[in-house]
Each structure stands twice: as structure tokens, then as C-alpha cells.
Amino acid sequence: MTILVTGGLGYIGSHTVVELLNNNFDVVIVDDLSNTEKFILKNIETIAGKKPIFYPFDLKRKELLHQVFEAHQIDGCINFAAFKAVGESQEKPIDYYENNLFSLINILQEFKTRNISNFIFSSSCTVYGQADEQPINENTPLKTPESSYGKTKQMGEEILKDFANSHQRKVSLLRYFNPIGAHPSSLLGELPLGIPNNLVPYVTQTAAGIREKLNIWGNDYPTPDGTAIRDYIYVVDLAKAHVKALQKLINEKSETLIDIYNLGAGKGSSVLEVVEAFELANNINVPYQICERRAGDITVAYADATKAEKELDWKAETSLEEALRTTWEWQKYLETRQN
């Protein structure tokens, strides 16, 4: 079977492509390279021993997307293509709505025309907003997210639910928490262009001396150490969940299906706990400074992922310390590429 992976050279996308290839799927990648680099394609091939087909263009270009569907018999899609920085989305909301929603709609137009099913959407725990109770399960009421990024994910879910119900299709909405870490080969990892928006790559760049200090956004949250708490999940564990979700869609007899799964480690860690775990795992110091809270950030979010364990036979297996160890190995690999 041939699976279209949009944003397939990105952080989570590239790891998922490797897992798809390892499970004998053929893969077609569309990625505009706005948040990654071309060498990732070669590294995917090195790890998996197979080369995915790659098209470098923006999914908002409907005519180019149409050509991809004309050239390949697509059996499903995993859609990672999206701008993803919470803070940036507050500064550039219209850019986020245009990029994240128009690209999704263009793919679904092709799915509708060609009667294709099996669509997996890269969603986020941000659709819950600041939940009233923890841990968060799939029945936790959705709230209006604090950020424009989160709003695009919530809107994307609604679009896909309508699509599935109106056209009798199978979709899976994967709400994941905070992916971290790198592939055990050290050939794939998070590749922020410019100043990182996510915590862990900022930690690694600070440890490497690229950044002078780590900015910790607020230490006055109502948490044990005053810093925000998140659920950090190892990216390879997360990638494997996408394959499990896809296999479930393919094997499902029903014509219409809307699966929703939380994907997380099921444990919350504060920003300071992550910094300390990184220092312990890699025997290195990370200087930091406390800054004012960042707009759009919530206080605490961690997952109840028991539904995914029951229905997909999946659960997170990698510790925070091990994930952070792979992150540092990836950082060292990037430095060797530059030297």
C-alpha cells in the first residue's frame, strides 16, 4: 500500500516514514522544506534501507498536489504538514490559519474526488485548552485553545469529522502531547531553523553553547516548582503509534470511522525537571534564566493514553532520561555535519 505523508521530512514525520517503511508500506512524501532540510531524506533511506518518493512543494499549490495523486495510487494519508509553534502563532495567526487549514482541505478534496479513505491527522493536546482535570482522556471536554496554533488543530479535527460523516470515510485524530528525543541512529531528530520554539531543542542548543542561556517562561505557575508541566513522549514511540493507527483503519470493516487517541507518556514533568533530567542523562550543565510567562501557554497537561493501549496495543515505552540522551546524541551529530 502507498501512503502519502505530508510534512514527511519534518520531526515527527521523518520518524514515522521510517516506521512505515519498516512495516512494508510504500511512502510518498510532500514537504516544502520550510521547517527541515533535504539531508533528512537521505538519512531516512540510510536507516530504513528504502527510499521514499519525495516532492518538494507547498500543499497550498493545488495543481501540484493533483499531479501527485495522478501519478500514484494513494491508499491513505498521514498529515503532518503544519506550522507548529505556539508562540509564533500568536504573532502570525492568519499565516497559521492559511497554512494549516488550506493544505488540509486541498488533500481532502483529492480524497473526496478519488474516493480514498484512511486519513490520519496530526493533532495536539492543545485542543483541550487548560483542562479542568488531569490526566486528560479522550472524553475530556474541548475548550477554545489559548493559541492560534491550537485553534487550527481543533478546526482541523472538526473538518475531518464532517468529512468522515458526509463521505463515509475512515479517519484517525491523534492528539499527542510533547514529542522529544531523536532516532537511536542519531540520524533523525528535531531540526529547528533559527531560535527553537520548543523546550528540548533549546535545552540541547544551550548545552552545546549555541544559546547563552535557556529561557524558562515563568516560574509562578501553581505547580510544585512553579514551572509549567507537560507530558513528554519519545518521538519513536509516537511514530510507532501512527503505524498502529493506520493498520487499524485499514483493517476496519466499517465504511465510516472516527478514531480519537491521546498519545503521551501518561506522566507530567515540569520544565525544571526536564532540565535536571537532561543534565543527569548527559552529565552536562544547562544555564538558564527565568523569564515572564509566554502568551498562549497553559499550566499543566498530561495524558491518559489507556484507550490507545487497549485499542491499538500501543503505549509509550521510553523513559524521559533515555529520550533526552538521544536528543544530545542528535545535537552532536548535527555539529559533526557542520564541521
The 8 nearest C-alpha neighbors of each residue, nearest first, counted from 0:
[[1, 24, 25, 74, 2, 73, 23, 75],
 [0, 2, 25, 73, 74, 26, 24, 3],
 [3, 1, 75, 26, 76, 74, 73, 27],
 [2, 4, 76, 27, 28, 26, 75, 5],
 [5, 3, 28, 77, 7, 76, 78, 27],
 [4, 6, 29, 78, 7, 80, 79, 28],
 [7, 5, 80, 30, 79, 9, 8, 12],
 [6, 8, 12, 13, 5, 4, 28, 9],
 [9, 7, 13, 6, 12, 39, 35, 30],
 [8, 10, 12, 6, 7, 13, 35, 11],
 [9, 11, 189, 12, 13, 188, 8, 190],
 [12, 10, 14, 13, 9, 15, 234, 238],
 [11, 13, 7, 9, 15, 14, 10, 8],
 [14, 12, 8, 16, 7, 15, 9, 11],
 [13, 15, 17, 11, 16, 12, 238, 235],
 [14, 16, 238, 18, 12, 17, 13, 19],
 [15, 17, 19, 13, 18, 14, 12, 20],
 [18, 16, 20, 14, 15, 19, 47, 21],
 [17, 19, 21, 15, 16, 20, 22, 239],
 [20, 18, 16, 22, 24, 21, 17, 15],
 [19, 21, 23, 17, 24, 22, 18, 16],
 [20, 22, 18, 19, 23, 17, 47, 24],
 [21, 23, 19, 20, 24, 18, 242, 17],
 [24, 22, 20, 21, 19, 25, 0, 18],
 [23, 25, 20, 19, 0, 22, 1, 26],
 [24, 26, 1, 0, 2, 20, 23, 27],
 [27, 25, 2, 51, 1, 3, 24, 28],
 [26, 28, 52, 3, 51, 53, 4, 2],
 [29, 27, 53, 4, 7, 5, 3, 52],
 [28, 30, 5, 54, 55, 53, 6, 4],
 [31, 29, 6, 55, 32, 56, 5, 7],
 [30, 32, 56, 57, 55, 33, 29, 6],
 [33, 31, 35, 34, 30, 36, 55, 37],
 [34, 32, 31, 35, 30, 36, 192, 57],
 [35, 33, 32, 192, 9, 191, 36, 190],
 [34, 36, 32, 9, 33, 190, 8, 37],
 [37, 35, 38, 32, 39, 34, 8, 33],
 [36, 38, 39, 40, 35, 32, 41, 8],
 [39, 37, 41, 40, 36, 42, 35, 43],
 [38, 40, 42, 37, 41, 36, 8, 43],
 [41, 39, 43, 38, 42, 37, 44, 8],
 [40, 42, 44, 38, 43, 39, 45, 37],
 [41, 43, 45, 39, 44, 40, 186, 46],
 [44, 42, 40, 46, 41, 45, 47, 17],
 [43, 45, 50, 49, 41, 48, 47, 42],
 [46, 44, 42, 43, 48, 47, 41, 49],
 [47, 45, 43, 44, 48, 42, 17, 184],
 [48, 46, 44, 49, 17, 45, 43, 21],
 [47, 49, 44, 45, 46, 50, 43, 20],
 [50, 48, 44, 47, 51, 20, 45, 43],
 [49, 51, 44, 52, 48, 43, 47, 41],
 [50, 52, 26, 27, 53, 49, 28, 25],
 [51, 53, 27, 28, 26, 50, 54, 25],
 [52, 54, 28, 27, 29, 51, 55, 30],
 [53, 55, 29, 28, 56, 30, 52, 27],
 [56, 54, 31, 30, 29, 53, 32, 57],
 [57, 55, 31, 30, 54, 58, 29, 60],
 [56, 58, 31, 59, 60, 30, 55, 29],
 [59, 57, 102, 60, 56, 64, 61, 105],
 [58, 60, 102, 57, 61, 101, 105, 98],
 [61, 59, 58, 62, 63, 57, 64, 56],
 [60, 62, 64, 63, 59, 65, 105, 58],
 [61, 63, 65, 64, 60, 66, 59, 67],
 [64, 62, 66, 65, 61, 60, 67, 56],
 [63, 65, 61, 67, 66, 62, 58, 60],
 [64, 66, 62, 68, 63, 67, 61, 69],
 [67, 65, 69, 63, 64, 68, 70, 62],
 [68, 66, 70, 64, 69, 65, 71, 63],
 [67, 69, 65, 71, 66, 70, 64, 73],
 [68, 70, 66, 67, 71, 65, 72, 64],
 [69, 71, 67, 68, 66, 72, 65, 73],
 [72, 70, 68, 73, 69, 67, 1, 27],
 [71, 73, 74, 1, 68, 70, 69, 0],
 [72, 74, 1, 71, 75, 2, 3, 68],
 [75, 73, 1, 2, 0, 72, 115, 116],
 [76, 74, 117, 2, 118, 73, 116, 3],
 [75, 77, 3, 118, 2, 4, 78, 119],
 [76, 78, 119, 4, 118, 120, 3, 79],
 [77, 79, 5, 120, 80, 121, 4, 76],
 [80, 78, 6, 121, 5, 81, 12, 77],
 [81, 79, 6, 5, 78, 99, 82, 30],
 [82, 80, 99, 83, 79, 98, 6, 95],
 [81, 83, 95, 84, 99, 98, 80, 148],
 [82, 84, 81, 148, 85, 88, 87, 95],
 [85, 83, 87, 86, 196, 88, 82, 148],
 [86, 84, 88, 87, 148, 146, 83, 295],
 [87, 85, 88, 89, 84, 294, 295, 90],
 [88, 86, 90, 89, 84, 85, 91, 92],
 [89, 87, 91, 92, 85, 147, 90, 86],
 [88, 90, 87, 86, 92, 91, 147, 146],
 [89, 91, 87, 88, 92, 86, 93, 147],
 [90, 92, 88, 94, 89, 93, 87, 95],
 [93, 91, 88, 95, 94, 147, 89, 90],
 [92, 94, 96, 95, 91, 97, 88, 98],
 [95, 93, 97, 92, 91, 96, 98, 88],
 [94, 96, 92, 98, 93, 97, 99, 88],
 [97, 95, 93, 99, 94, 98, 100, 151],
 [98, 96, 94, 95, 101, 100, 99, 93],
 [97, 99, 95, 96, 100, 101, 94, 102],
 [98, 100, 81, 96, 95, 97, 102, 101],
 [99, 101, 103, 102, 96, 97, 98, 104],
 [102, 100, 104, 103, 97, 98, 99, 59],
 [101, 103, 59, 58, 105, 100, 104, 99],
 [104, 102, 100, 106, 101, 105, 107, 99],
 [103, 105, 107, 101, 106, 102, 108, 100],
 [106, 104, 108, 102, 107, 103, 101, 61],
 [107, 105, 109, 103, 108, 104, 110, 102],
 [106, 108, 110, 104, 109, 105, 111, 103],
 [109, 107, 111, 105, 106, 110, 104, 112],
 [108, 110, 112, 107, 106, 111, 113, 105],
 [111, 109, 115, 107, 113, 108, 112, 114],
 [110, 112, 108, 114, 109, 113, 107, 115],
 [113, 111, 109, 110, 114, 108, 115, 107],
 [112, 114, 110, 115, 111, 109, 108, 68],
 [113, 115, 111, 110, 112, 116, 109, 168],
 [116, 114, 110, 113, 74, 111, 75, 117],
 [115, 117, 168, 169, 118, 75, 114, 110],
 [118, 116, 75, 169, 170, 248, 249, 76],
 [119, 117, 170, 76, 75, 116, 77, 171],
 [120, 118, 77, 171, 170, 172, 76, 78],
 [121, 119, 172, 78, 122, 77, 173, 171],
 [120, 122, 79, 173, 78, 119, 172, 123],
 [123, 121, 174, 173, 152, 120, 172, 175],
 [124, 122, 174, 175, 125, 126, 176, 152],
 [123, 125, 126, 174, 176, 175, 127, 122],
 [124, 126, 149, 123, 127, 128, 144, 152],
 [127, 125, 124, 153, 128, 149, 144, 141],
 [128, 126, 141, 142, 125, 124, 130, 129],
 [127, 129, 144, 142, 125, 126, 130, 143],
 [130, 128, 297, 127, 131, 298, 299, 300],
 [131, 129, 132, 128, 127, 133, 135, 139],
 [130, 132, 129, 133, 139, 140, 135, 128],
 [131, 133, 130, 134, 135, 139, 129, 300],
 [134, 132, 135, 301, 300, 131, 130, 302],
 [133, 135, 302, 303, 301, 132, 136, 300],
 [134, 136, 302, 133, 303, 139, 301, 132],
 [137, 135, 303, 139, 138, 302, 134, 261],
 [136, 138, 139, 261, 260, 259, 135, 303],
 [139, 137, 136, 140, 135, 141, 259, 127],
 [138, 140, 136, 137, 135, 141, 127, 130],
 [141, 139, 138, 142, 127, 130, 137, 131],
 [142, 140, 127, 126, 139, 128, 143, 130],
 [143, 141, 128, 127, 144, 140, 126, 129],
 [142, 144, 128, 145, 141, 150, 126, 127],
 [145, 143, 128, 149, 146, 150, 126, 142],
 [144, 146, 295, 128, 143, 296, 149, 147],
 [147, 145, 295, 149, 148, 144, 85, 89],
 [146, 148, 150, 88, 149, 92, 89, 151],
 [149, 147, 146, 151, 150, 88, 85, 83],
 [150, 148, 125, 152, 146, 144, 147, 151],
 [149, 151, 147, 153, 152, 148, 144, 154],
 [152, 150, 154, 148, 149, 153, 155, 96],
 [153, 151, 155, 149, 150, 154, 122, 156],
 [152, 154, 150, 156, 126, 155, 151, 149],
 [155, 153, 151, 157, 156, 152, 150, 158],
 [156, 154, 152, 158, 153, 157, 151, 159],
 [155, 157, 159, 153, 154, 158, 160, 152],
 [158, 156, 160, 154, 159, 155, 161, 153],
 [157, 159, 155, 161, 156, 160, 162, 154],
 [160, 158, 162, 156, 161, 157, 163, 155],
 [159, 161, 157, 163, 162, 158, 164, 156],
 [160, 162, 164, 158, 159, 163, 165, 157],
 [161, 163, 159, 165, 160, 164, 166, 158],
 [164, 162, 168, 160, 167, 161, 166, 165],
 [163, 165, 161, 167, 162, 166, 160, 255],
 [166, 164, 162, 163, 161, 167, 168, 160],
 [165, 167, 163, 164, 168, 162, 111, 255],
 [168, 166, 255, 163, 164, 254, 165, 169],
 [167, 169, 163, 255, 116, 166, 254, 256],
 [170, 168, 256, 117, 255, 116, 163, 257],
 [171, 169, 118, 257, 117, 119, 256, 258],
 [170, 172, 258, 119, 257, 259, 120, 173],
 [171, 173, 259, 120, 258, 119, 122, 174],
 [174, 172, 260, 122, 121, 259, 175, 120],
 [175, 173, 123, 122, 261, 124, 260, 262],
 [176, 174, 262, 123, 124, 261, 263, 173],
 [175, 177, 124, 263, 230, 123, 262, 178],
 [178, 176, 231, 232, 230, 179, 175, 229],
 [179, 177, 232, 234, 233, 231, 176, 180],
 [180, 178, 233, 234, 232, 231, 177, 322],
 [179, 181, 322, 326, 325, 233, 323, 234],
 [180, 182, 188, 325, 326, 187, 329, 185],
 [181, 183, 187, 185, 184, 188, 186, 235],
 [184, 182, 185, 181, 325, 186, 187, 328],
 [183, 185, 186, 182, 187, 46, 181, 329],
 [186, 184, 329, 182, 183, 187, 328, 181],
 [187, 185, 184, 42, 182, 329, 188, 332],
 [188, 186, 182, 185, 181, 39, 42, 14],
 [189, 187, 181, 10, 190, 329, 182, 180],
 [188, 190, 10, 191, 181, 200, 187, 180],
 [189, 191, 35, 188, 192, 10, 34, 9],
 [192, 190, 195, 193, 189, 34, 194, 200],
 [193, 191, 190, 34, 194, 195, 35, 33],
 [192, 194, 191, 195, 196, 190, 34, 201],
 [193, 195, 196, 192, 191, 201, 210, 200],
 [196, 194, 191, 201, 197, 200, 193, 192],
 [195, 197, 84, 194, 198, 86, 201, 85],
 [198, 196, 195, 199, 200, 201, 84, 191],
 [197, 199, 201, 200, 202, 196, 195, 270],
 [198, 200, 202, 201, 197, 203, 179, 326],
 [201, 199, 203, 202, 198, 204, 195, 197],
 [200, 202, 204, 199, 198, 203, 195, 205],
 [203, 201, 199, 205, 200, 204, 206, 213],
 [204, 202, 206, 200, 205, 201, 207, 327],
 [203, 205, 207, 209, 201, 206, 202, 210],
 [204, 206, 210, 208, 202, 207, 203, 209],
 [205, 207, 203, 285, 204, 208, 202, 284],
 [208, 206, 204, 205, 209, 203, 210, 330],
 [207, 209, 205, 210, 206, 204, 211, 212],
 [210, 208, 204, 207, 205, 211, 206, 203],
 [211, 209, 205, 208, 212, 204, 213, 207],
 [210, 212, 205, 208, 209, 213, 286, 287],
 [213, 211, 287, 286, 210, 205, 214, 288],
 [212, 214, 287, 205, 288, 202, 286, 215],
 [213, 215, 288, 287, 289, 216, 290, 212],
 [216, 214, 289, 290, 217, 288, 213, 287],
 [215, 217, 292, 290, 291, 293, 214, 289],
 [216, 218, 292, 291, 290, 219, 215, 226],
 [219, 217, 225, 226, 220, 289, 216, 224],
 [218, 220, 225, 217, 221, 226, 222, 292],
 [219, 221, 225, 222, 226, 218, 227, 298],
 [222, 220, 225, 219, 223, 298, 226, 224],
 [221, 223, 225, 220, 224, 226, 227, 228],
 [224, 222, 225, 221, 226, 269, 220, 227],
 [225, 223, 222, 226, 218, 271, 269, 220],
 [224, 226, 218, 220, 219, 222, 223, 221],
 [227, 225, 218, 220, 224, 270, 269, 217],
 [226, 228, 298, 269, 299, 270, 220, 229],
 [229, 227, 269, 299, 268, 267, 298, 300],
 [230, 228, 267, 300, 268, 301, 299, 231],
 [229, 231, 301, 267, 266, 176, 177, 263],
 [232, 230, 177, 178, 229, 179, 264, 176],
 [231, 233, 178, 264, 263, 177, 179, 234],
 [234, 232, 179, 236, 180, 322, 235, 178],
 [233, 235, 237, 178, 236, 179, 180, 238],
 [236, 234, 238, 237, 233, 239, 14, 182],
 [237, 235, 239, 234, 233, 238, 315, 240],
 [236, 238, 234, 240, 235, 239, 233, 241],
 [239, 237, 15, 235, 241, 240, 236, 14],
 [240, 238, 242, 236, 241, 237, 18, 235],
 [239, 241, 243, 237, 238, 242, 244, 313],
 [242, 240, 244, 238, 239, 243, 245, 237],
 [241, 243, 245, 239, 240, 244, 246, 19],
 [244, 242, 240, 246, 241, 245, 311, 247],
 [245, 243, 241, 247, 242, 246, 240, 248],
 [246, 244, 242, 248, 247, 243, 241, 249],
 [245, 247, 249, 243, 248, 244, 250, 242],
 [246, 248, 244, 250, 245, 249, 251, 243],
 [249, 247, 245, 251, 246, 250, 117, 169],
 [248, 250, 246, 247, 251, 245, 117, 252],
 [251, 249, 247, 248, 246, 252, 245, 253],
 [250, 252, 248, 249, 253, 247, 254, 256],
 [253, 251, 250, 254, 249, 248, 255, 256],
 [252, 254, 255, 251, 256, 169, 168, 167],
 [255, 253, 167, 168, 252, 169, 256, 251],
 [256, 254, 167, 168, 169, 253, 163, 164],
 [255, 257, 169, 170, 258, 168, 254, 253],
 [256, 258, 170, 171, 169, 259, 160, 163],
 [259, 257, 171, 172, 256, 170, 260, 169],
 [258, 260, 172, 171, 173, 257, 137, 261],
 [261, 259, 173, 307, 174, 262, 172, 137],
 [260, 262, 174, 304, 175, 173, 263, 137],
 [263, 261, 175, 304, 174, 260, 176, 173],
 [264, 262, 302, 232, 265, 176, 175, 304],
 [263, 265, 232, 315, 266, 230, 231, 302],
 [266, 264, 302, 263, 303, 301, 304, 230],
 [265, 267, 264, 230, 301, 268, 302, 231],
 [266, 268, 230, 229, 301, 228, 269, 265],
 [269, 267, 228, 229, 272, 230, 273, 266],
 [270, 268, 228, 272, 271, 227, 226, 273],
 [269, 271, 273, 272, 226, 227, 274, 228],
 [270, 272, 274, 273, 269, 275, 226, 224],
 [273, 271, 269, 275, 270, 274, 268, 276],
 [274, 272, 276, 270, 271, 275, 277, 269],
 [273, 275, 271, 277, 272, 276, 278, 270],
 [274, 276, 278, 272, 277, 273, 271, 279],
 [277, 275, 273, 279, 278, 274, 320, 280],
 [278, 276, 280, 274, 275, 279, 323, 281],
 [277, 279, 283, 275, 282, 276, 281, 280],
 [280, 278, 276, 282, 277, 281, 275, 283],
 [281, 279, 277, 320, 278, 324, 276, 282],
 [280, 282, 278, 283, 279, 324, 277, 327],
 [283, 281, 279, 278, 280, 284, 277, 276],
 [282, 284, 278, 281, 285, 206, 279, 277],
 [283, 285, 278, 286, 206, 282, 277, 281],
 [284, 286, 206, 205, 287, 283, 278, 202],
 [287, 285, 212, 213, 284, 288, 205, 211],
 [288, 286, 213, 212, 214, 285, 289, 215],
 [287, 289, 214, 215, 213, 290, 212, 286],
 [288, 290, 215, 214, 217, 216, 218, 287],
 [291, 289, 216, 217, 215, 214, 288, 292],
 [290, 292, 217, 216, 293, 289, 218, 215],
 [291, 293, 217, 216, 290, 294, 296, 218],
 [292, 294, 216, 296, 295, 291, 86, 217],
 [295, 293, 296, 292, 86, 89, 146, 145],
 [294, 296, 145, 146, 293, 297, 85, 86],
 [295, 297, 294, 293, 298, 145, 85, 292],
 [298, 296, 129, 299, 295, 128, 227, 145],
 [297, 299, 227, 220, 228, 296, 129, 300],
 [298, 300, 228, 229, 227, 297, 301, 129],
 [301, 299, 229, 228, 230, 302, 133, 267],
 [302, 300, 230, 267, 134, 229, 266, 265],
 [303, 301, 265, 135, 134, 263, 304, 136],
 [302, 304, 136, 134, 135, 265, 305, 261],
 [303, 305, 261, 306, 307, 302, 262, 263],
 [306, 304, 308, 307, 303, 309, 314, 136],
 [307, 305, 309, 308, 304, 310, 260, 261],
 [308, 306, 311, 310, 305, 309, 304, 260],
 [307, 309, 313, 312, 305, 306, 314, 311],
 [308, 310, 306, 307, 312, 311, 305, 313],
 [309, 311, 307, 308, 312, 306, 313, 305],
 [310, 312, 307, 313, 308, 243, 309, 244],
 [313, 311, 308, 309, 310, 307, 314, 243],
 [314, 312, 308, 311, 307, 240, 315, 243],
 [313, 315, 308, 316, 307, 312, 304, 264],
 [314, 316, 264, 236, 317, 263, 232, 313],
 [315, 317, 314, 318, 236, 264, 233, 232],
 [318, 316, 315, 233, 321, 322, 319, 236],
 [319, 317, 321, 320, 322, 316, 233, 232],
 [318, 320, 322, 321, 323, 317, 231, 276],
 [321, 319, 323, 318, 322, 280, 276, 324],
 [320, 322, 324, 318, 323, 319, 325, 317],
 [323, 321, 180, 319, 325, 324, 320, 233],
 [324, 322, 326, 320, 321, 325, 277, 180],
 [323, 325, 321, 327, 326, 322, 280, 281],
 [326, 324, 328, 181, 322, 323, 327, 180],
 [327, 325, 180, 323, 329, 181, 324, 328],
 [326, 328, 330, 329, 324, 325, 203, 331],
 [329, 327, 325, 331, 330, 326, 185, 332],
 [330, 328, 185, 332, 326, 327, 331, 325],
 [331, 329, 327, 333, 332, 328, 326, 334],
 [330, 332, 334, 328, 329, 333, 327, 335],
 [333, 331, 329, 335, 334, 330, 328, 336],
 [334, 332, 336, 330, 331, 335, 329, 337],
 [333, 335, 331, 337, 336, 332, 338, 330],
 [334, 336, 332, 338, 337, 333, 331, 330],
 [337, 335, 333, 334, 338, 332, 331, 330],
 [336, 338, 334, 335, 333, 332, 331, 330],
 [337, 335, 336, 334, 333, 332, 331, 330]]
